[in-house]
Each structure stands twice: as structure tokens, then as C-alpha cells.
Amino acid sequence: MLENIKNNIERLIAAYESVKYENGTLKDELEQSRTQIEDCRKQIIELERQIDNLKLTSAFLGDSGSNAEAKSKVEKMIKEIDKCISLMEG
């Protein structure tokens, strides 16, 4: 009977150690997953920023795709902004 109790205790200790190891492994995997999720979120933010920049560039270039035309549009917008600023100051 004492031997049975001793065997049961040894089995419980072995089971505890096994579960403890598995728990540590799962915690490591969880941390790795969280890191990957954060990296993916950062990548998504960067890609969305690039998409916005491409949309803006496309809007400036218009249908023609001409850099000269885009530059002209930007210069015109700058002149309009300068005019608004001067009106606000005066």
C-alpha cells in the first residue's frame, strides 16, 4: 500500500513536470505569435501609408501620368495657398 502511494506520487510529479514543460512551451509560442502579430500590424500600417501615397501621386498625375502636369498642379496649389495666406494676413 505504501508502495502504491509512492508510485502515485511519482506519477503525479511526472505529470506535473510534463504539464509545466508544456505550459512553458505554450507561453513561448504565444509570445512569438504576439510578436508576429505586432510585426504584421506594423507592416499593414506601412503598406496602407504606401497605398495612400500612391493614391495621392495618382491624383496629382491624373490620367496623363505626366510629371510635368503634376508639378504644374502642385505649383498652382502652392500659389493658391500663398494667396490665401496673404489675404488672411492683410
N, C-alpha and C positions, 0 to 999 in steps of 0.2 A: 504494500500500500504506500509506504514511504517512497519507494522507487517510482511508483506511478505518479505521485505528486511531483517528484523531482523531474521526471520526463515531461510532464505537462508544463512545468515552469520553464524548462529548456525550450520546449516548442513555442511557448508564448514569447520568450525572449527572442527567439529566432524570427518569429512572425513580426514582432515589434521592430527589430532591426531591418527586416525586409521592407516594411511599410515606411520606416524612417528614411531609408535609402531612396525608395520610390518617391516619397514626398520631396526630398531634396532635388531629385532629377526633374520632377514636375515644376518645382519652383524655378529652376534654371531655364527650363523650356518656356515657362511663362514670361520670364524676364527677357529672353531672346525674342519672343513674339511681340512683346511690348516695344522693344527697340525697333524691330522691323516695322511695326505699325507706325511708329513715330517717323522713321525714315520715309515710309510711303506717304505719310501726310505732308512732309516737307517737300517731297518730290511732286506731289499733286499741286501744292501751292506754287511751286516754281513753274510747273507746266501751265497752270492757269494764268500766271503772270505772262508767260511767253505767248499764250494764246491772245491775251488782251493786247499785248504789244503788236502782234501780227494783225489783229483786227484794226488797231489804230493805224498801223502802217498802210494797210489795205484801204482804209477810209481816206487817208491822205493821197494815196496814189490814184485812187479812183479806178475807173475802167481802163484807162490808158496804161497804167503801170509805169508812168514816166516819173523819174526822179525830179526832173526839171519842173514838171507840173506840181508835184508835191511841195517842192521848195517854194514855188511861187505862192501856193496856198498858205504855207506857213508864214511867209513874209507878209502876206496880206492880213493874216490874223494878227500878227505882231503889230502891224500898223494900226489896226482897229483897236487893239488893246491899248497901245500908246495914246491914241486919240481919246479913248475913254478915260484914261488916267489924267490926261491934261484937262479934260472937261471937269473932272472931279476936283482937281486942284484949283481951278480958276473959278 
